[in-house]
Amino acid sequence: FCEHGVLCGGQLAVEPPSGAIVLWLSSAWPNPSRGNAHLRFRLPSEAIGKPVSLVVHDVAGARIKTLFAGVSSQGDLEVRWDGRGEQGNVCRGGVYFVRLRSGGHEVTTTLVRLE
């Protein structure tokens, strides 16, 4: 089992005391990436219909790109990041963090972008 907010098997999970996984976010693939990077996330039934966000941040914490924002009607979703920011600019090579938030919980994974 994963401990609260700890990497386990290349994937991140948040577990409440009850042991039910609240949020699940895969590692990005390919990682590192020069082009598109893909991520999967899963929401439990309690989170479906509630606000969800999946956002790419740089190492300084600045928002680079919102990959998903809204209300989810599915438990499992896959998104693609094309390595561009909100304005369509190609992002530099470096380390980025992808943060999934819903229902007061969050989980983060790391993505390395190559130039």
C-alpha positions in Angstrom: 0.0 0.0 0.0 1.0 3.6 -0.6 1.5 5.9 2.3 -0.2 9.3 2.2 1.1 11.3 -0.8 4.0 9.0 -1.4 5.3 7.6 -4.8 4.4 4.0 -5.1 5.1 1.9 -8.2 5.6 5.0 -10.4 2.2 6.4 -9.4 1.0 8.7 -6.8 -2.0 8.2 -4.6 -3.6 9.9 -1.6 -5.2 7.6 1.0 -7.5 8.8 3.7 -7.5 7.0 7.0 -10.2 4.6 5.7 -7.8 3.3 3.1 -9.9 4.2 0.1 -7.9 6.0 -2.6 -9.3 9.5 -3.1 -7.2 10.6 -6.1 -4.8 8.7 -8.4 -2.4 10.3 -10.9 -0.1 8.3 -13.1 3.5 9.2 -13.9 3.8 11.1 -17.2 4.8 9.1 -20.2 7.1 9.4 -21.9 9.2 10.9 -19.1 11.4 12.7 -20.0 9.6 14.1 -23.0 10.5 16.3 -26.0 7.0 16.4 -27.3 3.7 15.2 -26.0 3.4 13.7 -22.5 0.4 11.7 -21.4 -1.1 11.4 -17.9 -4.0 9.4 -16.5 -6.0 10.2 -13.4 -8.8 8.5 -11.6 -11.4 10.0 -9.4 -13.5 8.1 -6.9 -17.2 8.1 -7.2 -17.3 10.7 -4.4 -15.4 13.2 -6.6 -17.5 12.8 -9.8 -19.6 15.9 -10.3 -17.3 18.0 -8.2 -14.7 20.5 -9.3 -11.4 19.0 -10.5 -8.2 20.6 -11.8 -5.1 19.2 -13.4 -2.4 21.9 -13.8 1.2 22.0 -14.9 3.5 24.2 -12.7 7.2 25.1 -13.1 9.7 24.6 -10.2 8.9 28.1 -8.9 5.2 27.1 -8.6 4.0 29.3 -11.5 1.0 28.0 -13.4 2.1 26.9 -16.9 -0.9 25.1 -18.4 -4.3 24.0 -17.2 -4.8 20.5 -18.6 -8.2 19.9 -17.1 -10.6 22.2 -15.2 -14.2 21.6 -14.6 -16.5 18.9 -13.3 -15.8 15.3 -14.2 -18.5 12.8 -15.1 -16.0 9.9 -15.5 -13.8 8.1 -13.0 -10.8 7.5 -15.3 -9.5 10.2 -17.7 -6.4 10.6 -19.9 -4.9 14.0 -20.9 -2.0 15.1 -23.1 0.3 18.0 -22.5 1.9 19.2 -25.7 4.7 21.0 -23.9 3.1 24.4 -24.4 2.0 27.1 -22.0 -1.4 28.8 -21.8 -0.4 31.3 -24.5 0.8 28.5 -26.9 4.5 29.2 -26.3 6.8 26.1 -26.2 8.1 25.6 -22.7 11.8 25.3 -22.0 13.4 22.1 -21.0 13.3 21.5 -17.3 11.4 20.0 -14.4 7.6 20.5 -14.2 5.0 19.4 -11.6 1.6 18.3 -12.6 -1.0 18.7 -9.7 -4.4 17.1 -9.5 -6.9 18.7 -7.1 -10.4 17.8 -6.1 -12.5 17.8 -3.0 -9.8 19.3 -0.8 -7.2 16.7 -1.8 -4.3 17.0 -4.1 -1.6 14.8 -5.6 1.4 15.8 -7.7 3.8 14.0 -10.1 7.0 15.2 -11.8 7.5 15.6 -15.5 10.9 16.3 -17.2 10.8 18.2 -20.5 13.8 18.0 -22.8 14.7 20.8 -25.3 
